[in-house]
Amino acid sequence: MFTRSFEGQKQKPTRRPPINNPRLGSQFRFPASIMSLFEDEGLQLTEVQRLEGHTDKVWGLAWNPATGTAGIPAMLASCGGDKTVRIWQQRSPSSTSFDCLEVLEEIHTRTVRSCAWSPSGEKLATASFDATTAILEQNGNEFECVSTLEGHENEVKSVSWNASGSLLATCSRDKSVWIWEVLPGNEFDCVSVLQGHTQDVKMVQWHPTVDVLFSCSYDNTIKVWAEDGDSDDWRCVQTLGESNSGHSSTVWAMSFNAIGEKMVTCSDDVTIKVWGVDIARLQSGDTKASWSHLCTLSGYHERTIFSVSWSREGIIASGAADDAICLFIESEDHSVDGPTFKLVLKKEKAHDMDINCVLWSPTENRLLASASDDGTIKIWKLASMHRLC
């Protein structure tokens, strides 16, 4: 079921305090071991499996956060232009091989652009060009659609759950961002329709530890949205654009580091930008804490950069229309202007066509999935070259 609510009709939810992600310790820090592996031993990105089955370009990927640990085989969802969602499962917790568990063919009537698991791993949200977002639940070995969210005027481009799973965000070519509250009985109530972007909104992403929402767009900007403490309305608290060292063309994607004090974005302008915030101020409840530009990485890709993903270990992966995957880490030698990042690996011809998505596994630090216009998904393992010999 769904509730189609607009700003004049909405019932405002109770204000929620900032949420800390229980998976991340407050003292989580970038491990020195990964730096030494890159510098002393060298690491190699090895393709361990090619997942085939989609009959059109593959747009989105999502690792199930409740799998891949405690003896539970990892699970990966993929979606694409063939209107299907595929569920892949690791053969065993120690294996790097995945099998297709299920193909969901009748959930959407057009391209499925994005998918995202809830933090508990119990629900999978899928966003489609048919202007709907579907909510799927696993029942035994099968997945069933338990809710359909309607309201966007046209293509839904992205979907994202907040850290507690109590809120869901969607965005669309209709230039709007919708926030849905998760209610009992698989019902979803639209609590806010956010109008601020002037063009197609490409992605929405919640901050990993607090209820602050980010969106990026064809209008070249990233917008930061937070709940107003006085009225409980959601509003834009910051716009990151070209005037404050932002991107000069379409912003395609964003990702956060493990503790959420840095964000990475990528763009049609062929650059990657890193942003920072005072995390203590943000987590204390000041959702208006400003994000600032820290550095720009350029000259590493030759064409549009469609996807970025920041691993728990601190490795940034990027995928682009030049068919390459790049890996970056923060340099220990900071300049007076702030942190710097360096390229540590570039995998040329990682796919035969544009790479639409790269995504690190949240529970297996050095397992990376990529999706491409060539219709395939690849699973990569980052390992020391000495250990591969």
C-alpha positions as CSV (number, residue, x, y, z in Angstrom):
1,M,0.0,0.0,0.0
2,F,1.0,3.6,-0.4
3,T,-0.1,7.0,0.8
4,R,0.1,9.8,-1.8
5,S,0.5,12.9,0.4
6,F,1.5,16.4,-0.6
7,E,2.9,19.2,1.6
8,G,-0.5,20.7,2.2
9,Q,-1.9,17.4,3.3
10,K,0.9,15.7,5.1
11,Q,1.0,14.6,8.7
12,K,4.2,15.6,10.2
13,P,6.3,12.9,12.0
14,T,7.7,13.2,15.4
15,R,11.1,14.8,15.3
16,R,13.9,12.2,15.5
17,P,17.2,12.8,17.2
18,P,20.4,12.2,15.2
19,I,21.0,8.5,14.7
20,N,24.3,6.9,15.2
21,N,25.1,3.9,13.0
22,P,25.7,0.9,15.3
23,R,28.0,-0.7,12.8
24,L,30.6,2.1,13.1
25,G,32.5,2.6,16.3
26,S,32.9,6.2,17.4
27,Q,36.7,5.8,17.2
28,F,36.7,4.3,13.7
29,R,39.9,5.5,11.9
30,F,41.6,4.8,8.6
31,P,43.8,1.8,9.2
32,A,47.5,2.1,8.6
33,S,47.7,-1.4,7.2
34,I,46.0,-0.5,3.9
35,M,48.4,2.3,3.4
36,S,51.4,0.1,3.8
37,L,49.9,-2.6,1.6
38,F,49.6,-0.1,-1.3
39,E,53.0,1.5,-0.7
40,D,55.1,-1.5,0.3
41,E,53.4,-4.6,-1.2
42,G,51.2,-3.2,-3.9
43,L,47.6,-4.3,-4.4
44,Q,46.0,-5.7,-7.5
45,L,42.3,-5.6,-8.5
46,T,41.4,-9.0,-9.8
47,E,38.2,-10.0,-11.5
48,V,36.9,-13.0,-9.7
49,Q,33.5,-13.4,-11.4
50,R,31.5,-12.0,-14.3
51,L,27.7,-12.2,-13.5
52,E,25.7,-12.5,-16.7
53,G,21.9,-12.6,-17.2
54,H,20.7,-9.0,-17.7
55,T,19.7,-8.5,-21.4
56,D,20.3,-4.7,-21.4
57,K,22.6,-2.2,-19.6
58,V,22.9,-2.7,-15.8
59,W,22.3,0.5,-13.9
60,G,22.4,-0.1,-10.2
61,L,23.8,-2.4,-7.5
62,A,23.1,-2.9,-3.8
63,W,24.8,-5.2,-1.3
64,N,22.5,-6.5,1.4
65,P,24.1,-5.1,4.7
66,A,22.8,-8.0,6.8
67,T,24.7,-10.6,4.7
68,G,28.4,-11.4,4.1
69,T,29.2,-11.6,7.8
70,A,28.6,-14.0,10.8
71,G,28.6,-17.0,8.4
72,I,25.8,-15.6,6.2
73,P,26.6,-15.6,2.4
74,A,26.7,-12.2,0.8
75,M,23.7,-11.1,-1.2
76,L,23.8,-8.5,-4.1
77,A,20.9,-7.0,-6.0
78,S,21.2,-5.6,-9.5
79,C,18.8,-3.7,-11.8
80,G,18.8,-2.5,-15.3
81,G,17.3,-1.6,-18.6
82,D,15.7,-5.0,-19.1
83,K,13.1,-4.0,-16.5
84,T,14.3,-6.7,-14.1
85,V,15.9,-6.9,-10.7
86,R,18.2,-9.8,-10.1
87,I,19.2,-11.2,-6.7
88,W,22.7,-12.8,-6.5
89,Q,24.0,-14.9,-3.6
90,Q,27.4,-16.0,-2.6
91,R,27.8,-19.8,-2.7
92,S,29.3,-19.9,0.7
93,P,30.8,-17.3,3.1
94,S,34.3,-18.2,2.0
95,S,33.6,-18.3,-1.7
96,T,34.0,-15.5,-4.2
97,S,31.4,-17.1,-6.6
98,F,27.9,-15.9,-6.8
99,D,24.8,-17.5,-8.2
100,C,21.5,-15.9,-9.4
101,L,19.0,-16.6,-6.7
102,E,16.0,-15.0,-8.3
103,V,15.0,-12.8,-11.3
104,L,12.1,-10.4,-10.6
105,E,10.5,-9.6,-14.0
106,E,7.1,-8.1,-13.3
107,I,7.8,-5.5,-10.6
108,H,8.3,-2.6,-13.1
109,T,7.2,-1.9,-16.7
110,R,10.2,0.2,-17.6
111,T,14.0,0.5,-16.8
112,V,14.8,-0.1,-13.1
113,R,17.4,2.6,-12.4
114,S,18.3,2.1,-8.7
115,C,17.9,-0.3,-5.9
116,A,18.7,-0.1,-2.1
117,W,18.4,-2.5,0.8
118,S,17.0,-1.3,4.1
119,P,19.6,-1.3,7.0
120,S,18.1,-4.5,8.4
121,G,18.4,-6.2,5.0
122,E,14.7,-7.2,5.2
123,K,13.4,-4.9,2.4
124,L,14.7,-3.9,-1.0
125,A,13.5,-0.7,-2.6
126,T,13.6,-0.4,-6.4
127,A,13.2,2.9,-8.4
128,S,12.0,2.8,-12.0
129,F,11.4,4.9,-15.1
130,D,7.8,3.8,-14.8
131,A,7.5,6.6,-12.1
132,T,7.1,4.1,-9.2
133,T,9.2,2.8,-6.4
134,A,8.6,-0.8,-5.3
135,I,9.2,-2.3,-1.9
136,L,10.2,-5.9,-1.9
137,E,10.4,-8.4,1.0
138,Q,12.0,-11.8,1.0
139,N,9.6,-14.7,1.9
140,G,11.6,-17.9,2.0
141,N,13.5,-18.1,-1.2
142,E,11.2,-15.8,-3.0
143,F,10.7,-12.0,-3.1
144,E,7.4,-10.3,-3.2
145,C,6.3,-6.7,-3.8
146,V,4.6,-5.5,-0.6
147,S,4.2,-1.8,-1.5
148,T,4.2,0.5,-4.5
149,L,5.0,4.2,-4.0
150,E,3.5,6.6,-6.5
151,G,3.6,10.3,-6.9
152,H,6.5,11.3,-9.0
153,E,5.5,12.7,-12.4
154,N,8.0,10.7,-14.4
155,E,11.2,8.6,-14.1
156,V,12.4,7.8,-10.6
157,K,16.2,7.9,-10.7
158,S,17.3,6.9,-7.2
159,V,16.2,5.5,-3.8
160,S,17.9,5.6,-0.4
161,W,17.1,4.5,3.2
162,N,18.3,6.5,6.2
163,A,20.5,4.8,8.8
164,S,17.6,3.6,11.0
165,G,15.4,2.4,8.1
166,S,12.6,4.8,9.3
167,L,12.8,7.1,6.2
168,L,13.1,6.5,2.5
169,A,14.0,9.1,-0.1
170,T,13.3,9.1,-3.8
171,C,14.2,11.5,-6.6
172,S,13.1,12.0,-10.2
173,R,13.5,13.6,-13.6
174,D,10.5,15.8,-12.4
175,K,13.2,17.8,-10.4
176,S,11.8,16.8,-7.0
177,V,12.9,14.8,-4.0
178,W,10.4,13.0,-1.9
179,I,10.8,11.8,1.7
180,W,8.7,8.9,2.8
181,E,8.1,7.7,6.4
182,V,8.0,4.0,7.0
183,L,4.9,3.0,8.8
184,P,3.7,-0.4,10.2
185,G,2.0,-2.8,7.8
186,N,4.3,-1.9,4.9
187,E,2.7,1.5,4.4
188,F,4.7,4.6,3.5
189,D,3.6,8.1,4.0
190,C,5.1,11.0,2.0
191,V,6.1,13.6,4.6
192,S,7.8,16.1,2.3
193,V,8.1,16.9,-1.3
194,L,11.3,19.0,-1.8
195,Q,11.5,21.4,-4.7
196,G,14.9,23.1,-5.1
197,H,16.7,21.6,-8.0
198,T,16.1,23.1,-11.4
199,Q,16.8,20.0,-13.4
200,D,16.7,16.2,-13.3
201,V,17.8,14.8,-9.9
202,K,20.2,12.0,-10.4
203,M,20.8,10.6,-6.9
204,V,19.6,10.8,-3.3
205,Q,21.8,9.6,-0.4
206,W,21.3,9.8,3.3
207,H,24.2,10.6,5.6
208,P,25.5,7.4,7.2
209,T,24.9,8.5,10.9
210,V,22.4,11.4,11.0
211,D,19.1,12.2,9.3
212,V,20.5,14.6,6.7
213,L,19.7,14.0,3.1
214,F,21.9,14.8,0.0
215,S,20.8,15.1,-3.6
216,C,22.7,15.7,-6.8
217,S,21.5,16.9,-10.1
218,Y,21.7,17.7,-13.8
219,D,21.7,21.3,-12.6
220,N,25.4,20.8,-11.5
221,T,24.7,21.1,-7.7
222,I,24.5,19.0,-4.6
223,K,21.8,20.0,-2.1
224,V,21.8,19.2,1.6
225,W,18.3,18.8,3.2
226,A,17.5,18.7,6.9
227,E,14.4,18.8,9.1
228,D,13.6,22.2,10.6
229,G,13.6,21.9,14.4
230,D,10.7,24.4,14.8
231,S,8.3,23.3,12.2
232,D,9.4,19.7,11.4
233,D,9.4,20.7,7.7
234,W,12.3,19.6,5.5
235,R,14.3,22.3,3.8
236,C,17.5,22.9,1.9
237,V,20.2,24.0,4.3
238,Q,23.1,24.2,1.8
239,T,23.7,24.1,-1.9
240,L,27.2,23.0,-3.1
241,G,27.7,24.5,-6.6
242,E,30.3,25.9,-8.9
243,S,30.4,29.2,-6.9
244,N,31.8,27.3,-3.9
245,S,34.3,25.1,-5.7
246,G,31.6,22.6,-6.9
247,H,31.1,20.9,-10.2
248,S,30.7,22.6,-13.5
249,S,28.4,20.0,-15.1
250,T,26.0,17.2,-14.1
251,V,26.7,15.6,-10.7
252,W,26.0,11.9,-11.0
253,A,26.7,10.3,-7.7
254,M,28.1,10.7,-4.1
255,S,29.4,8.5,-1.3
256,F,30.5,9.0,2.3
257,N,33.5,7.7,4.2
258,A,32.8,5.3,7.2
259,I,32.3,7.9,9.9
260,G,30.6,10.5,7.6
261,E,32.9,13.5,8.0
262,K,33.9,13.4,4.3
263,M,31.8,13.0,1.1
264,V,33.0,12.3,-2.4
265,T,31.1,13.3,-5.6
266,C,31.6,12.7,-9.3
267,S,30.5,14.5,-12.4
268,D,30.2,14.9,-16.1
269,D,33.0,17.5,-15.8
270,V,35.3,14.5,-15.4
271,T,36.4,15.4,-11.8
272,I,36.0,13.9,-8.4
273,K,35.6,16.2,-5.5
274,V,36.0,15.6,-1.8
275,W,34.0,17.6,0.8
276,G,34.3,17.8,4.6
277,V,32.2,18.7,7.6
278,D,32.7,19.1,11.3
279,I,31.4,15.7,12.3
280,A,31.2,16.4,16.0
281,R,29.0,19.4,15.3
282,L,26.8,17.4,12.9
283,Q,26.3,14.5,15.2
284,S,25.5,16.8,18.2
285,G,22.3,17.7,16.3
286,D,23.4,20.8,14.3
287,T,22.2,19.6,10.9
288,K,23.1,23.0,9.5
289,A,26.8,22.3,9.9
290,S,28.4,23.4,6.6
291,W,30.2,21.2,4.1
292,S,33.3,22.7,2.5
293,H,35.3,21.7,-0.5
294,L,38.6,19.9,0.4
295,C,40.1,18.9,-2.9
296,T,39.5,18.1,-6.5
297,L,40.8,15.0,-8.3
298,S,41.2,15.5,-12.1
299,G,43.0,14.0,-15.0
300,Y,42.3,10.3,-14.0
301,H,39.3,9.5,-16.2
302,E,38.8,10.6,-19.8
303,R,35.0,10.7,-19.9
304,T,32.1,11.2,-17.6
305,I,32.5,9.7,-14.1
306,F,29.2,8.0,-13.3
307,S,29.9,6.4,-9.9
308,V,32.0,6.7,-6.7
309,S,32.1,4.4,-3.7
310,W,34.0,4.9,-0.4
311,S,35.0,1.7,1.4
312,R,35.1,1.3,5.1
313,E,38.9,1.1,4.8
314,G,39.1,4.5,3.2
315,I,39.5,3.5,-0.5
316,I,37.6,5.5,-3.1
317,A,36.6,3.6,-6.2
318,S,35.3,5.4,-9.3
319,G,33.7,4.1,-12.5
320,A,33.3,6.1,-15.7
321,A,32.3,6.2,-19.4
322,D,36.0,5.4,-20.3
323,D,35.3,1.8,-19.1
324,A,37.9,2.2,-16.4
325,I,37.9,1.8,-12.6
326,C,40.2,4.0,-10.5
327,L,41.1,3.6,-6.8
328,F,42.3,6.5,-4.6
329,I,43.4,6.8,-1.0
330,E,44.1,9.8,1.2
331,S,47.7,10.8,1.3
332,E,49.4,10.9,4.7
333,D,51.2,14.1,3.5
334,H,48.5,16.8,3.8
335,S,49.2,20.1,2.1
336,V,48.6,23.4,3.9
337,D,45.3,23.6,1.9
338,G,43.9,20.4,3.4
339,P,43.9,16.7,2.7
340,T,45.1,15.3,-0.6
341,F,44.2,12.0,-2.4
342,K,46.4,9.9,-4.7
343,L,45.6,7.4,-7.4
344,V,46.9,4.0,-6.3
345,L,45.4,1.8,-9.1
346,K,43.7,2.2,-12.5
347,K,42.0,-0.8,-14.1
348,E,41.7,0.0,-17.8
349,K,39.0,-1.7,-19.8
350,A,37.4,-3.0,-16.6
351,H,34.2,-3.4,-18.8
352,D,33.6,-3.3,-22.5
353,M,31.3,-0.3,-22.2
354,D,30.4,2.6,-19.8
355,I,30.6,1.7,-16.1
356,N,27.4,2.9,-14.4
357,C,28.0,1.8,-10.9
358,V,30.9,0.7,-8.6
359,L,30.1,-0.4,-5.0
360,W,32.3,-1.7,-2.2
361,S,30.9,-4.5,-0.1
362,P,30.0,-3.1,3.4
363,T,31.1,-6.2,5.2
364,E,34.0,-7.5,3.0
365,N,36.3,-4.5,2.7
366,R,38.1,-5.5,-0.4
367,L,35.3,-6.9,-2.5
368,L,34.0,-4.5,-5.2
369,A,31.1,-4.9,-7.6
370,S,30.7,-3.0,-10.9
371,A,27.9,-2.7,-13.4
372,S,28.0,-1.7,-17.0
373,D,26.2,-0.8,-20.2
374,D,27.7,-4.1,-21.5
375,G,25.0,-5.9,-19.5
376,T,27.4,-7.5,-17.0
377,I,28.2,-7.2,-13.4
378,K,31.8,-8.0,-12.2
379,I,33.0,-9.0,-8.8
380,W,36.5,-7.8,-8.1
381,K,38.9,-8.7,-5.2
382,L,41.5,-6.3,-4.0
383,A,44.5,-8.2,-2.8
384,S,48.3,-8.0,-2.4
385,M,50.1,-9.1,-5.5
386,H,52.5,-11.2,-3.2
387,R,49.6,-13.2,-1.9
388,L,48.3,-13.8,-5.4
389,C,51.6,-15.4,-6.4
